[in-house]
């Protein structure tokens, strides 16, 4: 019997060409960490989870992605520091938050550059967007792509149907210098404030309103303290997939191509869910919560746009040649 078992073992070794050593462990996967600040359950959160699945599948177990979702890692600044130190490998975050650490991203906060959601989308998906990606990246951060376009609107405690009625109102903004300048140029008073403090500030009347997106605010039930929504779309922004440049450059070309394909396919999923589900459902959700949405006329929206068409000139990180490239492309496409 022992002789038969030995012959069987020898046959297996001949067929497989490798010896089996009892107790030998398989190679452990390389553990990567990723942060994503999207509210759980929305398109970006789902796309981030898809990125993890794709990386682990396409790398055939070489990499494992551990994720910090729903702002669980900490502030944008702490995520950025972790990225620089190598304790975070991938980050998916709004351009408005990232622009305070990477000023070149102020380009996507410019209120007088993209006259519509369609114009913004045309740029970041087209030739100009591809040319800009490496210019926006630097020795610290490399950008791999941008997700969907999300326009910001103004939420208020009291009814305001146009820009005239919003004059001098105190509006909570992010810490983005571009956001602050935008609101001030519109005649309102910008009050930069961390998001966790916003609900209480509105409730207590510290601020009269805030600017954000409908998609991000619907799950937060901000309508309880700011039930009026001026659909101004005065700013549009996206989210950026980023990696630390030093770590990225150490990867093999094959691994970089694999990661890039996972980023591209995750972004495609995010855009599809956002366009087909989140936008409509979140808008209906705030209406069901009792919000009153004020839709502006094209002329009124143009006034908001014109008030900020030169704002970028006060921000040296936004190069005039970038603005020219964008304007030329939008004019050629009939989008300006």
N, C-alpha and C positions, 0 to 999 in steps of 0.2 A: 504493500500500500504506500509506504514511504517512497519507494522508487518511482511509483506512478505519479505521486504528487510532485516529485522533483522534476520528472520529465515534463509535466504540465507547466510548471514554473519556467522551465527553460524555454518551452515553446512560446509562452507569453512574452518573455524577454526578447526572443528573436523577432516576434511580430512587431512589438512596440518600439524596439530599438532603445529602450531605456529601462534601467533597473528600478524596481520599487523598493524603497527603504521604509519599513514600518515606522510610523511616528513622524516621518518627515513632513513639515508644514509647508503649505503653499506660500508663495511670496505675498507679503502683506501689501494691500493697496496703498498708494501714496494719498494721504489725506489732504484735501484742499478745503478751504473755508470760504463761504460766500455770504454776503449780507445783502438784504433787500428791504427797503423801507416802505414798500407798498402795503396798504391795508390788506389783511388776509381775506382771500376769497375773490379779489378783483383780478382782472386780466394779468396784470404784471406779476402778482403773487403766483398765479397758476403757471405763467411762463417761466418763472424762476424755478419752480418745482420740475418743470419739463426739462430745463437746462441740466439739472442734477441727473435726471433719468437718462438723458441722451449722453452725457459725458461718461457715466458709468457703463452704459451699454456699448458705446462706440470705442471706448478705450479697452474694452474686454476685461474690465476689472482692474486695470492698471491704476486708475484713479477712483477715489471715493470723495464725494462732495458733501460736506457737513454744512448746513445752512442756518443762518440767523434771520428769521423772517419776521414781518410785522413790527419792525423797529426794535427787535429784541436785543440787538447788539449794543445800541446806544445812540448817541448824537451823531449827526453827519461828521462833525470834527473828529470824534473818537474813531469812527469807521475809517476816515481818511488816514489818520495816524497809524491805525492797524495795518492799512494797506501798505504804507511806507515801510513799516517794520517787518512786513512779511507774515504777520499773523492772520491777515485776510488776503485771499488771492483774487477773488472776484467781488465786484460791488455793482449793484443795479440800483441807481438812485436818480432822483430828479435833477435835471440840469440846473435848476434854480438853487438848489442846496449845494450842489457841487461847485457852482461858480464862485463861491466865497473862498474856496481852496484852489480852484483852477480858473483864474480870471478869463481865459480865452472862451470859456463857456458862457460868458456874458452875452456873446453873440446871440444865443438862443433865448435870452431874456429881453432882447431889444424890442420895445413895443412898437416902434415905427418902421420896422423892417419887413415884417410878414403881415400883409394886409388881410389875410384870411387863413383859415385852417388848411385849405387846399394849397395855398402858396407855400406854407411851411412844409407840408407833406411833399410837395413837388421838389423842394430843395433838398431835404434830408435823404430822399430816396434816389435822387438823380445824380448827374455828373458833378454838379457843384458840391453836393454833400460828400461824394467819394473823394473829391480833391481836398476838401476841408478837413476830413478826418485826421490825416497825418499832421496837418498844421495845428490842429487843436491839441493833439497829443504832445507830450514833452518828455524830458528825461525822468520825470517822476511818474507820470500816468499815461497809459495808452488806452485810447477809446476804440472799442470794437464795433460799436453800432448804437443806434438810437431806436427807441420803441415808438409808440403811437404819439400823436399830437393831442395835447389837452389844453383847451383854452380856459383862461381864468375869468371869473365873473366876480361881481361885487355883491356880497350879502349884507343886508342892513337890518337894524332893529325896527326901523320905521319906514313907511312907504316912501320911495324916491323913484320917480319915473324917468329921470333924465340927468344929464351931467350938471345942469344948473342947480338942481335940488340936492346934489351931493357936495356942493362947494363947502369947504371948511369942516366937513365931517371927518371925524377921527377914524381911520381905517387901519386895522391890524394888517401888517405885511410880514413876509419872511425877513430874514436878516440880509437878503440880497440887496446890494446897493442899487442895482438896476431897478428892482421892485420899488424900493423906497423913492427913487427919483421919479419913476413912472407915476405913482400915486400923487406925489407932490406937484408934478407938472400938470396933472389933471385938476388941480385946485383943491384936492382933499389934503388931509394931514396924515402922513404915514406914521404909524406907530409900530415899529418892529417888535415882535414878541414871539417867544417859543409857542409852538402849536398847543402843547398841553395846558397853557395858561389862557387860551383864547376863549373857551366856553365861559369860564368864570368872568373874564373881562367883559364879555358881551352881556352876560347876565347882570352884572353890577353897573353897567353903563360906563365903564372905563373907556371903552371904544364904542363907536356907533355902528361899526361893521367890520368886515374883513374881506380880503380877496383870496379866492381859492377856486378850485374846480368843482363842478357839480359831482363828478365821479368820485373824487376823494372825500367829499363831505357827506354824501348820502348815507354811508354807513355810520357816521359820527352823530347823526341826528342834531346837527347844528341848527336846524330849523326851529328848534325849541326856543332859541334865544335870538335868532336872526332869520325871521320867516320871509323876508323879501329878497328876491334875487334879481339883480339887474344883469341881464344877459349881454354884457358889454363885449366880452371876448377881447379885452384890451391887451392881453398878453397871451401868448401861446408858448407852451414848453413841452419838452419830451423827457424821457429818462435815458440815461446813458449806461451802457455796459462798460466797465473799466477794469483794468488790471494794472498792477505795478509794473512799470516799464522794465526795471532791472530783472524782475522774476520772469517776465514774458520773454525777454531777449535770451534768456538762458535755455529756453525750451528748444527742442528740435523742430525743424520745419514741419515735420509730420505731425507732431503734437499741436503746434500752433494752428495748422490747417484743421485738425480735428476739433479743437476748441472753437475756432471761428465758425465752423459749420454748425456746431451746437448753438452758438450765439445767434446765428442767422435764422435757424429754424425756430428757436425760442421766440425771437422777435416776431416772426411771421405768425406764430400762435397768439402772441399778445395782441397784435394788431387785429387779427380776426375776431377774437373774443371781445375786444374793446369796441370795434365797429358794429358787430352784429348783436351784441348783448349788453355790455356795460353802459354804453352811452344812453341808450333808450331806457333801460331798466332803472338806472340811477336817476335820470330826469323824472321818470314817473314816480319813483320812490319819494323824492322830495315834494312832489305835488301831493302825493298821498299823505305825507306827513303834515300837510297844511300850508306849504310854502306857496307864495304868490310870485310867479315868474313874470318879469317885465321884459318883453321883447322890444329891442330898439329898432328904429328904422335904419335903413342903409345910410341915410344922411347923418343920423346921430352917431352911428358907429364910425363914420368917416371923421367926424369931429374928434372923437376919442383918439383915433389913429393920428390925425394931423397934429394934435397937441404934443405928441411925443416923437415926431418923425426925425428930429435932430438929437434926441437924447443920447444916442450912441456916441456922439462927438465928445461927450464928457468922460468917456471911458477908454483910456489909451489901449487897453487889451483888445478892444474890438478894432481891428485894422480896417481903414477906409477901403482897401482893395477887396476885402471880403464883402463889404456892403455893395461895392460896385458890381462884383461878380453876381451877387444875389439879385440886385435890381435888373441887371442886363438879362439874366436868365428868366426872371419873372415877366419882364416886358416881352421877350421873345415868345414866351408861352402864353401870353395874353392874360396873365394872372395879376397884373398890377394896374 
